[in-house]
Amino acid sequence: MTSNHKRNMPLCFIALVFAAGCSVAKPPVPNDPVPRHETFQIQSKILDETRVICVWTPADYSTTQRSYPVLYMPDGGVHEDFPHIANTIAELVEQSEIAPVIVVGIENTERRRDLTGPSNIASDAKIAPVTDGASAFRAFIKNELFPAIEERYRVDNQRAIVGESAAGLFVVETLLLAPTMFDVYIAMDPALHWNDHYLVRHASSRLPSLSSKEVRFWFTAANTQDIQPHTEMLSAILAAEAPPTLIWQYSPRPKERHNTIFRATKVEAFQWALWSNTMNDTEDLAEVRPATPSEVH
């Protein structure tokens, strides 16, 4: 998508006609085969609602006693991005491109509320009348979902998160505000224009907090006019100021649109960012090097 927000269009029209709409909206998900998975519910005290959780486990989960890293994903319902991401992970594991990993999808209830921080921008209010739920959603993941997954499944202490558009915004916000929550952060076309690109404007002040732990960050941008300038700016800031503990890669895709970028880049992202099939977790983190300027662009 290569358009700015249609400021004067009705909200329902923006939501339905994604190709001409805003970059916080979620495009319709194609009818992907739903992989074998388990589903359970959490009655969240933090969110004061029931949340549906979808979990895909690797093929060898039932035949081994090993523990697995976990890939968490917002937009993780069976009618959202869970099927195509779980299917892709399954293929990469089968091909030994990545180490086996459990996929945990969080089904949406009120997506734009949960994935956005506060904003005083009028155009943001038109897109998402109810916002500023990201901090509560992050607390739900950390304090309720993590323990629930650890209780039900054999997991190790390695965690990743992936998201696109508003979910990508949530990924970047989590990296900057709570960098120790995950070891790997993956964001496709993150809606960094949110709140007058607040996260990018304040990224420099947050980068020192990333020095306490080695983390990986992979992000990309399509040709989305209200996103791409801010991903470029974030890349420049990271190139100049990122601590050595932040191992990052910016891989823009200007020929892609906002509603194609997730599928177009997910394999590259997972191959670069997730754990290797031939290394243990500690060695894998140590072997990944920061991107050079030529790799970034």
N, C-alpha and C positions, 0 to 999 in steps of 0.2 A: 504494500500500500504506500502511496506517495502523496498523501494529502494531509492537510492540517485538520483539526477538529472542525466539524461543521457547526459553528457556534449557535446558529439559530434554528437548527433542525430539532424536531421533537426527539426526546430521549429514546422512545421506543423504536423510532426509525433508525437512529444511530445504532442501536443494539442489533437490529435485524439486518440492516444492510451494512455488513462489516466492511466490505471493500471500500465504502465511501465514509466510513464512520471513524470513531476515535480509536487510538491505540491502547486504551485501557480495556476496551471491550474484548470479549472472547469469541473467536470465530466458530462457526459450527464445526463439530468434529465428525470426520468421515466415519462410515460404518465399519470400523476395524473389528476383526475377530476378537472376541473377548477371551483372554487366555485363562487357563485353569488358575484359580486363586481362591483365597478365603476372605470372608467379610465378617467384621464384627462392629459393634457399636460402643461408643464411649458416651456416657452421660456426663458431659463436661460441667463442672462447677464453675470454672473460670468463664466459659462462654455462655453458660446457662442454657444449654441446648444439647441435643443428641447429635453426635457426629458419627458418620459412617466411614469406616476405614477398610480399604481394600489392600490385600497383601499377596504378592506373588513371591514364591520361594523357588530357588533353583532346582533343577531336576535331581541333583544328588542330595537334597536336603534330607530326605527320608532314609537314605542309605549310609549316611555318615554321621559322625558326632561333632563335626567341626562347627565353629561359630562363624558368622558371616557379617560383613559390613552391610549397612542399610542405606539405600537411596530413598529419601523422602521427596514427595511431590505434592504441592497444592494442585488444584485442578485435577484431583486424582480419583474421581468417580468413574464407574464403568461407562458412563455416557460422556465422559470428558477425555482427558489425555492418558488415563491409566492403561487402556488396552494397547495403544501403539507404543508407549514407552516400555511396558512390560514385555511386549513381543520383541522389541528391538534389543532390550537387555538379554532376553533369552537367546536370541541369535548370536549376539556378541560373546556370550558365555560359551555357547556351543562351539563357536569357532575359535575359542581360546584367545579372543581379542582382549577380554577383560577377565578379572577374577570373578567368581560367582558372587552375586550380591542380592540381597532381599530388596524388593521394591515395595514401598508403603505409600499408597495413595490416599489423600484426604479429600473426601467428596465435599463439594461446595454446598453452602446454604445461602449465604449472602456474600458473594465473591468480592465485590468491590469494597465492601466494608472491611472484610478480613485482611485484604492484601494491601491496603493503603494506609499511610500515616495521615496526620492532620494536614489540612490545606485551607488557606484563606482565599484561594483563587476562584473567581466566579465561574470560570469555564470548567474547573474541576467539579464544582458543585452540581453543574448541569449533568455531568457524566455520572457522578456517584453522589447522590444526595446524602447517603449515610456512609461516613468514612471513619477514619481514625480507629480502625479495629485491629491494625497490624500488631500493636504491642500486646493486646490480649490474645490474639491468635498465636503469636510467638510464645507467650507464656503457656498456652494450652499445649503446644507441641513439646516444649521443654518439660513441663511439670506433670502433664497427664499422658500425652501420647508416648514419649520416650519410655516411661516406666511400663506402660501397657505393652509395648512391643517387647521390651526386655523380659517381661514376665511370660509372654506367650511364645517367644521364639528364641533360638540360639543365635545371639548376636554378639559381635565384639564391640569395641569402643570406637569404631570408625563410622562416621556418618557423612552423607552427602545430601545436597538438596538441589533440585532443578526446577526451573519455572520460566514461563514465557509471558511477555506483556506485563500485566499487573502482577502476576506471580513472579516474573523476573525482577520487577521493582522490589517485591518483598524479599527476594534473594539478596539483592544488593544492599537493601536496608539492613537485613540481618547480618551480612558481612561487616558492615560499618558500625552497627550498634551492638551486636552480640557475636563477635568473631569466633569465640570459642565454642559456640553451639555445634558447628559442623566443621569437618575437615576439608570438604570440597564444596564449592559454590559454583553453580552453572546457571547462567542467565541468558535467555534468548530475547533479543529486542526488548530489554527492560524499559518500562514506561517512566524513564528518568525525567521526563518533562514535568512530572507531578509536583505540585506546590512550587511552581516556578523553579524547577530543577534544583530543589533544596538539597538533595543528597549530594549532587555533584558540587554545588557551591560550598558545601561544608565537608567535602571528602578529605581535604588536606588536614583538617583538625582532628579527624577520626583515625587517620592512618597510623599514628603512633600506638594506638590500642591493639593493632594487629601484630605487634612485635613479640607478644608473649607466646605465640604458638604458630607453627608452620601450617599454612593453609594454602589450598589451590583455588584459583578463581579463573574460570573460563567464561567469556561473554562475547556476544556477537550482536550485530545490528543489521537490519534490512535497509531499504531505502525510505524508511518512514521519516517524514520531514520533522515531526515533533519529537523524535527519539534520536536519530543518527547524530545530530550535532552534539548531543549530550554524552553519548557513548564515546565519541571522538575526544571530547573534553576530558572525560574520566580516564581514557587511555593515556592522554598526555600527562595528566596529574600523576598517574601511577608510574609512568616512565621516569618522571622527575623525582618522585617522593616516596614510592612504595618501599617499605622496609624489606630487607632480604628474606624475611620469614614469609612474605607473600609471593607465592609462585603463580604467575598469572599469564594469561594469553588472551589477546583481543583478536578476533577473527571475523571482521566485517564481511557481509555478503550484500553488496549494493544492488545486485541483480535480483535479489529475493524481495518478496513483499512481506508485510507484517503477518499475513495469514499463511505464509509458506515457510517462514524462517525456522520454525521449530523442527519440522520434519527434514528440512534441507540440511540442518547442521547437527542433529542429535548424535549421529554416529561419530563424527569427528570429535564432538565434545566429550562423549563418553570414553572414546579411545584415549584422548589426551588426559582427561581429568580423573577418571575412576582408576581403581587399583589394578595393577598388572597381574596377569595370571602366573607370572614366573617369579614374583618377588613377594616377600612379606610386607606388611603395611609400612613398617619403619623404613625398610630399604627403599620401597617405592617412593615414599615422600622425599627421601634424600636424593634419589636419582633424577627427579624432575627438575629441570633448570628453568630460571626465569626466561621469558621471551625476550629476544633481542629486538631492537627497533625494526629491523627488516621483517621479522616474523609478525610483529604487531600490525604492520600495514602491508 
